[in-house]
Amino acid sequence: MVDGPYWVEFRGLVLPRPVGGHPALDFVNTLAGWDDEPVGSEYLKSYAHLAAFAEQAGLLDSASVAALRRRATSRPRDGEEILVQALALRSRLRAVLLEPTDQRNLATFSRLLRPALAQLHLVPGDQPRWDVGGGLERPLSAVAWAGAQALTTLDLSAVHACPGHECGWVFFDPRGRRRWCSMRSCGNRAKVAAHAERHRVDQPA
């Protein structure tokens, strides 16, 4: 399989190309066409996709994800329920990233966050570290924790949504130089469309 401008193959699954600049933003970008009716391309089509994304984003290690994917095959309903929770969390996360002062969105995200982080704990050591716990909920907890960190550590005024057709992906742009999620994809497509429009206008009637 050849990678596309918007996607890559990872562990045998199609996932979005990472362009957000932060794992939480790339999690949001597992859906494309946010403002379309109906909503556009869904990349998190199964629990396996959610787990693979957590590995791709560097949130979970490969051995853990492989074990989770094997375990999920014998507990499909549990995996489906976790995926539903992840999709709901993703929607609210995008809303808060783009409108952090909206109290209703923030309250909803906080409510969804609490059960997702129920197993979050510190692991002792010379340098204690956070761990999101075990079980099939591990990928959900990982993306939830990434979302909480993004909201409390990033300059959210530098988080923007791509205006590209059927896109809406978010990206972190602290230098204020980007308009598109990627020039390779939406930027190039916009340039081609603009060139075609100029050519059409220049044609004699």
Backbone as JSON Lines, residues from 0, in Angstrom:
{"i":0,"aa":"M","n":[0.84,-1.19,0.0],"ca":[0.0,0.0,0.0],"c":[0.88,1.25,0.0]}
{"i":1,"aa":"V","n":[0.57,2.19,-0.85],"ca":[1.34,3.43,-0.95],"c":[0.67,4.49,-0.08]}
{"i":2,"aa":"D","n":[1.45,5.16,0.75],"ca":[0.91,6.21,1.6],"c":[0.33,7.34,0.76]}
{"i":3,"aa":"G","n":[-0.74,7.95,1.23],"ca":[-1.37,9.06,0.53],"c":[-0.99,10.39,1.16]}
{"i":4,"aa":"P","n":[-1.47,11.5,0.59],"ca":[-1.13,12.81,1.13],"c":[-1.72,13.06,2.51]}
{"i":5,"aa":"Y","n":[-2.81,12.37,2.84],"ca":[-3.47,12.58,4.12],"c":[-3.26,11.42,5.09]}
{"i":6,"aa":"W","n":[-2.82,10.29,4.61],"ca":[-2.79,9.1,5.45],"c":[-1.51,8.3,5.26]}
{"i":7,"aa":"V","n":[-1.28,7.43,6.25],"ca":[-0.15,6.51,6.19],"c":[-0.65,5.14,6.62]}
{"i":8,"aa":"E","n":[0.07,4.11,6.22],"ca":[-0.22,2.77,6.7],"c":[0.65,2.5,7.92]}
{"i":9,"aa":"F","n":[0.01,2.05,9.01],"ca":[0.73,1.78,10.25],"c":[0.18,0.5,10.85]}
{"i":10,"aa":"R","n":[1.04,-0.46,11.07],"ca":[0.65,-1.77,11.62],"c":[-0.5,-2.39,10.82]}
{"i":11,"aa":"G","n":[-0.46,-2.19,9.51],"ca":[-1.47,-2.79,8.65],"c":[-2.79,-2.04,8.6]}
{"i":12,"aa":"L","n":[-2.84,-0.86,9.22],"ca":[-4.07,-0.06,9.26],"c":[-3.8,1.32,8.66]}
{"i":13,"aa":"V","n":[-4.85,1.92,8.12],"ca":[-4.73,3.28,7.57],"c":[-5.03,4.28,8.67]}
{"i":14,"aa":"L","n":[-4.08,5.18,8.93],"ca":[-4.23,6.22,9.94],"c":[-3.86,7.56,9.31]}
{"i":15,"aa":"P","n":[-4.34,8.66,9.89],"ca":[-4.02,9.97,9.32],"c":[-2.54,10.3,9.47]}
{"i":16,"aa":"R","n":[-2.03,11.03,8.51],"ca":[-0.65,11.49,8.58],"c":[-0.53,12.5,9.73]}
{"i":17,"aa":"P","n":[0.44,12.33,10.64],"ca":[0.58,13.27,11.76],"c":[1.02,14.66,11.28]}
{"i":18,"aa":"V","n":[0.18,15.65,11.47],"ca":[0.51,17.02,11.06],"c":[0.18,18.04,12.15]}
{"i":19,"aa":"G","n":[-0.42,17.58,13.27],"ca":[-0.92,18.51,14.26],"c":[0.13,19.19,15.11]}
{"i":20,"aa":"G","n":[1.27,18.53,15.31],"ca":[2.3,19.09,16.16],"c":[2.19,18.69,17.61]}
{"i":21,"aa":"H","n":[1.19,17.88,17.95],"ca":[1.0,17.38,19.31],"c":[0.11,16.14,19.21]}
{"i":22,"aa":"P","n":[0.36,15.1,20.02],"ca":[-0.47,13.89,19.94],"c":[-1.96,14.15,20.09]}
{"i":23,"aa":"A","n":[-2.34,15.09,20.96],"ca":[-3.77,15.37,21.14],"c":[-4.39,15.96,19.89]}
{"i":24,"aa":"L","n":[-3.65,16.8,19.19],"ca":[-4.16,17.38,17.96],"c":[-4.23,16.33,16.86]}
{"i":25,"aa":"D","n":[-3.25,15.44,16.82],"ca":[-3.31,14.35,15.85],"c":[-4.48,13.41,16.16]}
{"i":26,"aa":"F","n":[-4.82,13.26,17.43],"ca":[-6.0,12.47,17.79],"c":[-7.26,13.11,17.22]}
{"i":27,"aa":"V","n":[-7.39,14.42,17.36],"ca":[-8.53,15.13,16.77],"c":[-8.58,14.87,15.26]}
{"i":28,"aa":"N","n":[-7.41,14.79,14.65],"ca":[-7.33,14.66,13.2],"c":[-7.58,13.24,12.7]}
{"i":29,"aa":"T","n":[-8.03,12.36,13.6],"ca":[-8.44,11.03,13.14],"c":[-9.82,11.08,12.48]}
{"i":30,"aa":"L","n":[-10.4,12.28,12.42],"ca":[-11.6,12.52,11.62],"c":[-11.29,13.67,10.68]}
{"i":31,"aa":"A","n":[-11.65,13.54,9.43],"ca":[-11.49,14.62,8.46],"c":[-12.86,15.05,7.97]}
{"i":32,"aa":"G","n":[-12.99,16.34,7.65],"ca":[-14.28,16.85,7.21],"c":[-15.2,17.17,8.37]}
{"i":33,"aa":"W","n":[-14.65,17.83,9.38],"ca":[-15.4,18.11,10.6],"c":[-16.66,18.93,10.35]}
{"i":34,"aa":"D","n":[-16.6,19.86,9.42],"ca":[-17.73,20.76,9.2],"c":[-18.62,20.31,8.05]}
{"i":35,"aa":"D","n":[-18.37,19.12,7.52],"ca":[-19.16,18.63,6.39],"c":[-20.46,17.99,6.87]}
{"i":36,"aa":"E","n":[-21.42,17.93,5.98],"ca":[-22.67,17.22,6.24],"c":[-22.92,16.25,5.09]}
{"i":37,"aa":"P","n":[-22.84,14.95,5.3],"ca":[-22.44,14.32,6.56],"c":[-20.95,14.47,6.82]}
{"i":38,"aa":"V","n":[-20.55,14.18,8.05],"ca":[-19.14,14.29,8.43],"c":[-18.31,13.38,7.54]}
{"i":39,"aa":"G","n":[-17.08,13.8,7.27],"ca":[-16.23,13.13,6.29],"c":[-15.58,11.84,6.74]}
{"i":40,"aa":"S","n":[-14.28,11.71,6.51],"ca":[-13.58,10.44,6.64],"c":[-13.23,10.11,8.1]}
{"i":41,"aa":"E","n":[-13.66,8.95,8.54],"ca":[-13.37,8.45,9.89],"c":[-12.21,7.47,9.82]}
{"i":42,"aa":"Y","n":[-11.16,7.75,10.58],"ca":[-10.0,6.85,10.62],"c":[-10.08,5.86,11.78]}
{"i":43,"aa":"L","n":[-10.77,6.22,12.84],"ca":[-10.88,5.31,13.98],"c":[-12.09,4.41,13.77]}
{"i":44,"aa":"K","n":[-11.92,3.4,12.93],"ca":[-13.03,2.54,12.55],"c":[-13.2,1.35,13.48]}
{"i":45,"aa":"S","n":[-12.27,1.15,14.38],"ca":[-12.33,0.0,15.29],"c":[-11.43,0.27,16.5]}
{"i":46,"aa":"Y","n":[-11.57,-0.59,17.5],"ca":[-10.68,-0.49,18.65],"c":[-9.23,-0.65,18.22]}
{"i":47,"aa":"A","n":[-8.99,-1.53,17.25],"ca":[-7.61,-1.74,16.77],"c":[-7.02,-0.45,16.22]}
{"i":48,"aa":"H","n":[-7.84,0.34,15.53],"ca":[-7.35,1.62,15.0],"c":[-7.0,2.58,16.15]}
{"i":49,"aa":"L","n":[-7.85,2.6,17.18],"ca":[-7.58,3.47,18.33],"c":[-6.27,3.07,19.0]}
{"i":50,"aa":"A","n":[-6.08,1.79,19.22],"ca":[-4.86,1.32,19.87],"c":[-3.63,1.6,19.0]}
{"i":51,"aa":"A","n":[-3.76,1.37,17.7],"ca":[-2.64,1.63,16.79],"c":[-2.31,3.11,16.75]}
{"i":52,"aa":"F","n":[-3.34,3.96,16.79],"ca":[-3.07,5.39,16.82],"c":[-2.27,5.77,18.06]}
{"i":53,"aa":"A","n":[-2.64,5.21,19.22],"ca":[-1.92,5.53,20.45],"c":[-0.45,5.16,20.33]}
{"i":54,"aa":"E","n":[-0.16,4.07,19.63],"ca":[1.24,3.71,19.4],"c":[1.89,4.67,18.41]}
{"i":55,"aa":"Q","n":[1.21,4.94,17.3],"ca":[1.75,5.84,16.29],"c":[2.1,7.21,16.88]}
{"i":56,"aa":"A","n":[1.26,7.68,17.8],"ca":[1.46,8.99,18.41],"c":[2.5,8.98,19.52]}
{"i":57,"aa":"G","n":[3.03,7.8,19.85],"ca":[4.04,7.71,20.9],"c":[3.46,7.69,22.3]}
{"i":58,"aa":"L","n":[2.17,7.4,22.41],"ca":[1.51,7.4,23.72],"c":[1.6,6.04,24.41]}
{"i":59,"aa":"L","n":[1.7,4.97,23.62],"ca":[1.82,3.61,24.15],"c":[2.91,2.88,23.37]}
{"i":60,"aa":"D","n":[3.54,1.9,24.02],"ca":[4.6,1.16,23.35],"c":[4.01,0.04,22.5]}
{"i":61,"aa":"S","n":[4.81,-0.45,21.58],"ca":[4.33,-1.43,20.6],"c":[3.91,-2.75,21.25]}
{"i":62,"aa":"A","n":[4.64,-3.2,22.27],"ca":[4.3,-4.46,22.92],"c":[2.94,-4.37,23.61]}
{"i":63,"aa":"S","n":[2.7,-3.26,24.29],"ca":[1.41,-3.07,24.97],"c":[0.26,-3.06,23.97]}
{"i":64,"aa":"V","n":[0.47,-2.36,22.87],"ca":[-0.59,-2.24,21.86],"c":[-0.87,-3.59,21.21]}
{"i":65,"aa":"A","n":[0.16,-4.34,20.91],"ca":[-0.04,-5.67,20.32],"c":[-0.84,-6.56,21.26]}
{"i":66,"aa":"A","n":[-0.53,-6.5,22.55],"ca":[-1.26,-7.31,23.54],"c":[-2.71,-6.85,23.65]}
{"i":67,"aa":"L","n":[-2.94,-5.54,23.62],"ca":[-4.29,-5.0,23.71],"c":[-5.13,-5.42,22.5]}
{"i":68,"aa":"R","n":[-4.54,-5.36,21.33],"ca":[-5.28,-5.74,20.13],"c":[-5.65,-7.22,20.16]}
{"i":69,"aa":"R","n":[-4.76,-8.05,20.67],"ca":[-5.08,-9.48,20.79],"c":[-6.21,-9.68,21.79]}
{"i":70,"aa":"R","n":[-6.13,-8.99,22.91],"ca":[-7.15,-9.15,23.96],"c":[-8.51,-8.67,23.48]}
{"i":71,"aa":"A","n":[-8.51,-7.61,22.68],"ca":[-9.77,-7.03,22.22],"c":[-10.54,-7.96,21.28]}
{"i":72,"aa":"T","n":[-9.84,-8.87,20.63],"ca":[-10.53,-9.79,19.72],"c":[-11.47,-10.73,20.47]}
{"i":73,"aa":"S","n":[-11.19,-10.99,21.74],"ca":[-12.06,-11.85,22.54],"c":[-13.07,-11.05,23.36]}
{"i":74,"aa":"R","n":[-12.97,-9.73,23.32],"ca":[-13.91,-8.86,24.04],"c":[-14.37,-7.74,23.12]}
{"i":75,"aa":"P","n":[-15.01,-8.08,22.0],"ca":[-15.36,-7.06,21.01],"c":[-16.31,-5.99,21.53]}
{"i":76,"aa":"R","n":[-17.26,-6.37,22.37],"ca":[-18.21,-5.37,22.87],"c":[-17.51,-4.34,23.75]}
{"i":77,"aa":"D","n":[-16.59,-4.8,24.58],"ca":[-15.84,-3.86,25.42],"c":[-15.03,-2.92,24.55]}
{"i":78,"aa":"G","n":[-14.4,-3.46,23.51],"ca":[-13.63,-2.62,22.61],"c":[-14.49,-1.58,21.92]}
{"i":79,"aa":"E","n":[-15.69,-1.98,21.49],"ca":[-16.6,-1.05,20.83],"c":[-17.03,0.06,21.78]}
{"i":80,"aa":"E","n":[-17.3,-0.29,23.03],"ca":[-17.72,0.72,24.01],"c":[-16.6,1.73,24.27]}
{"i":81,"aa":"I","n":[-15.38,1.25,24.36],"ca":[-14.24,2.15,24.57],"c":[-14.06,3.06,23.37]}
{"i":82,"aa":"L","n":[-14.26,2.54,22.18],"ca":[-14.15,3.37,20.97],"c":[-15.2,4.47,20.97]}
{"i":83,"aa":"V","n":[-16.42,4.14,21.35],"ca":[-17.49,5.15,21.42],"c":[-17.1,6.27,22.38]}
{"i":84,"aa":"Q","n":[-16.54,5.91,23.53],"ca":[-16.09,6.92,24.49],"c":[-14.99,7.79,23.9]}
{"i":85,"aa":"A","n":[-14.08,7.17,23.16],"ca":[-12.98,7.92,22.55],"c":[-13.48,8.92,21.52]}
{"i":86,"aa":"L","n":[-14.47,8.52,20.73],"ca":[-15.01,9.42,19.7],"c":[-15.72,10.61,20.34]}
{"i":87,"aa":"A","n":[-16.44,10.36,21.43],"ca":[-17.11,11.46,22.13],"c":[-16.08,12.42,22.73]}
{"i":88,"aa":"L","n":[-15.03,11.86,23.3],"ca":[-13.96,12.68,23.88],"c":[-13.28,13.51,22.79]}
{"i":89,"aa":"R","n":[-13.05,12.91,21.64],"ca":[-12.39,13.6,20.53],"c":[-13.18,14.82,20.08]}
{"i":90,"aa":"S","n":[-14.49,14.67,19.96],"ca":[-15.33,15.78,19.51],"c":[-15.27,16.95,20.47]}
{"i":91,"aa":"R","n":[-15.36,16.66,21.77],"ca":[-15.31,17.74,22.77],"c":[-13.91,18.34,22.85]}
{"i":92,"aa":"L","n":[-12.89,17.53,22.67],"ca":[-11.52,18.04,22.72],"c":[-11.3,19.06,21.61]}
{"i":93,"aa":"R","n":[-11.75,18.76,20.41],"ca":[-11.58,19.72,19.31],"c":[-12.3,21.03,19.63]}
{"i":94,"aa":"A","n":[-13.5,20.92,20.16],"ca":[-14.27,22.12,20.48],"c":[-13.54,22.99,21.5]}
{"i":95,"aa":"V","n":[-12.97,22.37,22.53],"ca":[-12.28,23.13,23.57],"c":[-10.96,23.7,23.06]}
{"i":96,"aa":"L","n":[-10.25,22.95,22.23],"ca":[-8.99,23.45,21.67],"c":[-9.21,24.73,20.88]}
{"i":97,"aa":"L","n":[-10.33,24.79,20.14],"ca":[-10.59,25.94,19.29],"c":[-11.34,27.05,20.0]}
{"i":98,"aa":"E","n":[-12.09,26.7,21.05],"ca":[-12.84,27.7,21.83],"c":[-12.64,27.42,23.32]}
{"i":99,"aa":"P","n":[-11.44,27.66,23.85],"ca":[-11.16,27.27,25.24],"c":[-11.94,28.04,26.29]}
{"i":100,"aa":"T","n":[-12.56,29.16,25.92],"ca":[-13.32,29.93,26.9],"c":[-14.79,29.51,26.97]}
{"i":101,"aa":"D","n":[-15.18,28.57,26.13],"ca":[-16.57,28.09,26.13],"c":[-16.77,27.16,27.32]}
{"i":102,"aa":"Q","n":[-17.48,27.64,28.32],"ca":[-17.63,26.89,29.57],"c":[-18.4,25.59,29.38]}
{"i":103,"aa":"R","n":[-19.38,25.59,28.49],"ca":[-20.17,24.38,28.29],"c":[-19.32,23.27,27.69]}
{"i":104,"aa":"N","n":[-18.55,23.6,26.66],"ca":[-17.68,22.59,26.05],"c":[-16.65,22.08,27.04]}
{"i":105,"aa":"L","n":[-16.09,23.0,27.83],"ca":[-15.07,22.61,28.81],"c":[-15.66,21.69,29.88]}
{"i":106,"aa":"A","n":[-16.88,22.0,30.32],"ca":[-17.52,21.17,31.33],"c":[-17.81,19.77,30.78]}
{"i":107,"aa":"T","n":[-18.26,19.7,29.53],"ca":[-18.53,18.41,28.91],"c":[-17.25,17.6,28.76]}
{"i":108,"aa":"F","n":[-16.18,18.26,28.32],"ca":[-14.91,17.57,28.17],"c":[-14.42,17.07,29.53]}
{"i":109,"aa":"S","n":[-14.54,17.88,30.55],"ca":[-14.11,17.47,31.89],"c":[-14.89,16.25,32.37]}
{"i":110,"aa":"R","n":[-16.18,16.24,32.09],"ca":[-17.01,15.1,32.5],"c":[-16.58,13.82,31.78]}
{"i":111,"aa":"L","n":[-16.25,13.93,30.5],"ca":[-15.79,12.76,29.74],"c":[-14.39,12.34,30.16]}
{"i":112,"aa":"L","n":[-13.63,13.3,30.66],"ca":[-12.23,13.04,31.01],"c":[-12.11,12.2,32.28]}
{"i":113,"aa":"R","n":[-12.99,12.43,33.23],"ca":[-12.85,11.79,34.54],"c":[-12.81,10.26,34.47]}
{"i":114,"aa":"P","n":[-13.79,9.61,33.84],"ca":[-13.7,8.14,33.79],"c":[-12.54,7.64,32.93]}
{"i":115,"aa":"A","n":[-12.17,8.42,31.91],"ca":[-11.07,8.0,31.04],"c":[-9.74,7.99,31.78]}
{"i":116,"aa":"L","n":[-9.64,8.83,32.8],"ca":[-8.38,8.92,33.56],"c":[-8.49,8.29,34.94]}
{"i":117,"aa":"A","n":[-9.48,7.42,35.11],"ca":[-9.7,6.83,36.43],"c":[-8.51,6.02,36.92]}
{"i":118,"aa":"Q","n":[-7.72,5.46,36.0],"ca":[-6.59,4.62,36.4],"c":[-5.25,5.36,36.34]}
{"i":119,"aa":"L","n":[-5.27,6.64,36.09],"ca":[-4.02,7.41,36.02],"c":[-3.32,7.39,37.38]}
{"i":120,"aa":"H","n":[-2.04,7.06,37.38],"ca":[-1.3,7.01,38.64],"c":[0.18,7.27,38.39]}
{"i":121,"aa":"L","n":[0.89,7.59,39.45],"ca":[2.32,7.81,39.38],"c":[3.07,6.51,39.64]}
{"i":122,"aa":"V","n":[4.06,6.24,38.8],"ca":[4.92,5.07,38.97],"c":[6.18,5.51,39.7]}
{"i":123,"aa":"P","n":[6.52,4.88,40.83],"ca":[7.7,5.32,41.59],"c":[9.0,5.03,40.85]}
{"i":124,"aa":"G","n":[10.03,5.79,41.18],"ca":[11.34,5.63,40.58],"c":[12.19,6.84,40.88]}
{"i":125,"aa":"D","n":[13.44,6.83,40.42],"ca":[14.29,8.0,40.61],"c":[13.64,9.25,40.03]}
{"i":126,"aa":"Q","n":[12.91,9.06,38.95],"ca":[12.1,10.13,38.36],"c":[10.69,9.58,38.17]}
{"i":127,"aa":"P","n":[9.79,9.79,39.15],"ca":[8.44,9.25,39.02],"c":[7.79,9.69,37.71]}
{"i":128,"aa":"R","n":[6.95,8.83,37.17],"ca":[6.29,9.15,35.9],"c":[4.83,8.74,35.96]}
{"i":129,"aa":"W","n":[4.04,9.39,35.12],"ca":[2.64,9.06,35.03],"c":[2.44,7.79,34.2]}
{"i":130,"aa":"D","n":[1.47,6.99,34.6],"ca":[1.07,5.83,33.81],"c":[-0.45,5.81,33.76]}
{"i":131,"aa":"V","n":[-1.0,5.45,32.59],"ca":[-2.45,5.53,32.42],"c":[-3.17,4.24,32.83]}
{"i":132,"aa":"G","n":[-2.44,3.27,33.37],"ca":[-3.08,2.05,33.85],"c":[-3.2,0.99,32.78]}
{"i":133,"aa":"G","n":[-3.77,-0.14,33.17],"ca":[-3.87,-1.27,32.26],"c":[-5.29,-1.46,31.75]}
{"i":134,"aa":"G","n":[-5.53,-2.64,31.18],"ca":[-6.86,-2.94,30.66],"c":[-7.08,-2.39,29.27]}
{"i":135,"aa":"L","n":[-8.2,-2.79,28.68],"ca":[-8.52,-2.33,27.33],"c":[-8.72,-0.82,27.26]}
{"i":136,"aa":"E","n":[-8.96,-0.19,28.41],"ca":[-9.16,1.26,28.43],"c":[-7.87,2.04,28.21]}
{"i":137,"aa":"R","n":[-6.75,1.35,28.17],"ca":[-5.45,2.03,28.11],"c":[-5.32,3.02,26.95]}
{"i":138,"aa":"P","n":[-5.71,2.68,25.71],"ca":[-5.61,3.69,24.64],"c":[-6.5,4.9,24.88]}
{"i":139,"aa":"L","n":[-7.7,4.68,25.41],"ca":[-8.59,5.8,25.73],"c":[-7.95,6.7,26.78]}
{"i":140,"aa":"S","n":[-7.4,6.09,27.82],"ca":[-6.75,6.88,28.87],"c":[-5.56,7.65,28.32]}
{"i":141,"aa":"A","n":[-4.83,7.04,27.39],"ca":[-3.65,7.7,26.83],"c":[-4.02,8.94,26.03]}
{"i":142,"aa":"V","n":[-5.05,8.84,25.19],"ca":[-5.43,10.02,24.4],"c":[-6.1,11.07,25.28]}
{"i":143,"aa":"A","n":[-6.82,10.63,26.31],"ca":[-7.43,11.58,27.23],"c":[-6.37,12.38,27.98]}
{"i":144,"aa":"W","n":[-5.34,11.69,28.45],"ca":[-4.24,12.35,29.15],"c":[-3.51,13.31,28.23]}
{"i":145,"aa":"A","n":[-3.3,12.91,26.98],"ca":[-2.66,13.8,26.01],"c":[-3.51,15.05,25.79]}
{"i":146,"aa":"G","n":[-4.83,14.86,25.74],"ca":[-5.72,16.01,25.57],"c":[-5.66,16.96,26.75]}
{"i":147,"aa":"A","n":[-5.66,16.41,27.95],"ca":[-5.57,17.25,29.15],"c":[-4.27,18.02,29.18]}
{"i":148,"aa":"Q","n":[-3.17,17.37,28.79],"ca":[-1.88,18.05,28.76],"c":[-1.86,19.16,27.71]}
{"i":149,"aa":"A","n":[-2.43,18.89,26.54],"ca":[-2.46,19.91,25.49],"c":[-3.22,21.15,25.95]}
{"i":150,"aa":"L","n":[-4.35,20.94,26.59],"ca":[-5.17,22.07,27.01],"c":[-4.51,22.91,28.09]}
{"i":151,"aa":"T","n":[-3.64,22.3,28.87],"ca":[-3.04,23.02,29.99],"c":[-1.6,23.46,29.74]}
{"i":152,"aa":"T","n":[-1.01,23.05,28.61],"ca":[0.39,23.42,28.36],"c":[0.61,24.16,27.05]}
{"i":153,"aa":"L","n":[-0.25,23.95,26.06],"ca":[-0.06,24.63,24.78],"c":[-0.63,26.04,24.82]}
{"i":154,"aa":"D","n":[-0.06,26.92,24.01],"ca":[-0.65,28.23,23.77],"c":[-1.81,28.02,22.8]}
{"i":155,"aa":"L","n":[-3.02,27.98,23.32],"ca":[-4.16,27.61,22.49],"c":[-4.51,28.66,21.45]}
{"i":156,"aa":"S","n":[-3.97,29.87,21.6],"ca":[-4.19,30.88,20.56],"c":[-3.43,30.51,19.29]}
{"i":157,"aa":"A","n":[-2.5,29.56,19.4],"ca":[-1.73,29.11,18.24],"c":[-2.26,27.8,17.66]}
{"i":158,"aa":"V","n":[-3.42,27.36,18.14],"ca":[-4.07,26.17,17.58],"c":[-5.12,26.62,16.58]}
{"i":159,"aa":"H","n":[-5.02,26.13,15.36],"ca":[-5.92,26.57,14.29],"c":[-6.52,25.37,13.58]}
{"i":160,"aa":"A","n":[-7.65,25.61,12.94],"ca":[-8.3,24.59,12.12],"c":[-8.02,24.87,10.65]}
{"i":161,"aa":"C","n":[-7.67,23.84,9.93],"ca":[-7.38,23.98,8.5],"c":[-8.66,24.33,7.75]}
{"i":162,"aa":"P","n":[-8.61,25.36,6.89],"ca":[-9.8,25.74,6.12],"c":[-10.0,24.92,4.86]}
{"i":163,"aa":"G","n":[-9.15,23.91,4.65],"ca":[-9.22,23.12,3.44],"c":[-10.55,22.41,3.27]}
{"i":164,"aa":"H","n":[-10.95,22.2,2.02],"ca":[-12.2,21.51,1.7],"c":[-12.18,20.1,2.27]}
{"i":165,"aa":"E","n":[-13.24,19.75,2.99],"ca":[-13.39,18.43,3.61],"c":[-12.24,18.11,4.55]}
{"i":166,"aa":"C","n":[-11.76,19.11,5.28],"ca":[-10.65,18.88,6.21],"c":[-11.06,19.27,7.63]}
{"i":167,"aa":"G","n":[-10.64,20.45,8.1],"ca":[-10.94,20.83,9.47],"c":[-9.94,20.3,10.48]}
{"i":168,"aa":"W","n":[-8.84,19.7,10.0],"ca":[-7.8,19.24,10.93],"c":[-7.23,20.42,11.71]}
{"i":169,"aa":"V","n":[-6.77,20.15,12.92],"ca":[-6.19,21.2,13.76],"c":[-4.68,21.04,13.79]}
{"i":170,"aa":"F","n":[-4.0,22.16,14.01],"ca":[-2.54,22.13,14.05],"c":[-2.04,23.24,14.95]}
{"i":171,"aa":"F","n":[-0.86,23.01,15.53],"ca":[-0.22,23.97,16.43],"c":[0.77,24.79,15.62]}
{"i":172,"aa":"D","n":[0.58,26.11,15.62],"ca":[1.39,27.0,14.78],"c":[1.87,28.19,15.61]}
{"i":173,"aa":"P","n":[2.85,27.98,16.5],"ca":[3.29,29.07,17.38],"c":[3.92,30.24,16.65]}
{"i":174,"aa":"R","n":[4.44,30.02,15.43],"ca":[5.07,31.1,14.67],"c":[4.08,31.85,13.78]}
{"i":175,"aa":"G","n":[2.88,31.33,13.67],"ca":[1.86,32.01,12.88],"c":[2.13,32.03,11.39]}
{"i":176,"aa":"R","n":[2.79,31.0,10.88],"ca":[3.16,30.98,9.47],"c":[2.34,30.0,8.63]}
{"i":177,"aa":"R","n":[1.53,29.19,9.27],"ca":[0.8,28.17,8.53],"c":[-0.66,28.57,8.32]}
{"i":178,"aa":"R","n":[-1.16,28.24,7.17],"ca":[-2.59,28.39,6.91],"c":[-3.26,27.03,6.82]}
{"i":179,"aa":"W","n":[-2.52,26.06,6.29],"ca":[-3.07,24.74,6.02],"c":[-2.5,23.7,6.98]}
{"i":180,"aa":"C","n":[-3.22,22.6,7.12],"ca":[-2.68,21.49,7.91],"c":[-1.38,21.01,7.29]}
{"i":181,"aa":"S","n":[-1.33,21.03,5.96],"ca":[-0.13,20.62,5.23],"c":[-0.18,21.2,3.83]}
{"i":182,"aa":"M","n":[0.93,21.77,3.39],"ca":[1.0,22.26,2.01],"c":[0.94,21.1,1.03]}
{"i":183,"aa":"R","n":[1.4,19.92,1.47],"ca":[1.4,18.76,0.59],"c":[-0.01,18.32,0.24]}
{"i":184,"aa":"S","n":[-0.94,18.55,1.15],"ca":[-2.31,18.09,0.92],"c":[-3.25,19.26,0.64]}
{"i":185,"aa":"C","n":[-3.78,19.88,1.68],"ca":[-4.77,20.94,1.49],"c":[-4.18,22.16,0.79]}
{"i":186,"aa":"G","n":[-2.96,22.53,1.15],"ca":[-2.35,23.7,0.52],"c":[-2.18,23.51,-0.97]}
{"i":187,"aa":"N","n":[-1.7,22.35,-1.38],"ca":[-1.5,22.07,-2.79],"c":[-2.83,22.0,-3.53]}
{"i":188,"aa":"R","n":[-3.82,21.38,-2.89],"ca":[-5.13,21.28,-3.53],"c":[-5.75,22.66,-3.73]}
{"i":189,"aa":"A","n":[-5.57,23.56,-2.76],"ca":[-6.1,24.91,-2.9],"c":[-5.39,25.67,-4.02]}
{"i":190,"aa":"K","n":[-4.08,25.47,-4.14],"ca":[-3.33,26.12,-5.21],"c":[-3.82,25.65,-6.58]}
{"i":191,"aa":"V","n":[-4.05,24.37,-6.71],"ca":[-4.54,23.82,-7.98],"c":[-5.92,24.37,-8.31]}
{"i":192,"aa":"A","n":[-6.79,24.44,-7.29],"ca":[-8.14,24.96,-7.51],"c":[-8.11,26.44,-7.9]}
{"i":193,"aa":"A","n":[-7.23,27.21,-7.24],"ca":[-7.12,28.64,-7.56],"c":[-6.6,28.84,-8.98]}
{"i":194,"aa":"H","n":[-5.63,28.02,-9.37],"ca":[-5.08,28.11,-10.74],"c":[-6.16,27.78,-11.76]}
{"i":195,"aa":"A","n":[-6.95,26.75,-11.49],"ca":[-8.02,26.37,-12.41],"c":[-9.07,27.47,-12.52]}
{"i":196,"aa":"E","n":[-9.37,28.12,-11.4],"ca":[-10.35,29.21,-11.42],"c":[-9.84,30.4,-12.21]}
{"i":197,"aa":"R","n":[-8.55,30.74,-12.03],"ca":[-7.99,31.85,-12.81],"c":[-8.0,31.53,-14.3]}
{"i":198,"aa":"H","n":[-7.7,30.29,-14.63],"ca":[-7.7,29.87,-16.03],"c":[-9.11,29.96,-16.61]}
{"i":199,"aa":"R","n":[-10.11,29.58,-15.8],"ca":[-11.5,29.64,-16.27],"c":[-11.93,31.08,-16.52]}
{"i":200,"aa":"V","n":[-11.56,31.99,-15.6],"ca":[-11.94,33.39,-15.73],"c":[-11.27,34.04,-16.93]}
{"i":201,"aa":"D","n":[-10.04,33.61,-17.22],"ca":[-9.29,34.21,-18.33],"c":[-9.77,33.74,-19.69]}
{"i":202,"aa":"Q","n":[-10.57,32.69,-19.72],"ca":[-11.04,32.18,-21.01],"c":[-12.03,33.16,-21.64]}
{"i":203,"aa":"P","n":[-11.95,33.36,-22.97],"ca":[-12.91,34.25,-23.63],"c":[-14.31,33.69,-23.57]}
{"i":204,"aa":"A","n":[-15.26,34.57,-23.49],"ca":[-16.67,34.14,-23.38],"c":[-17.14,33.53,-24.7]}
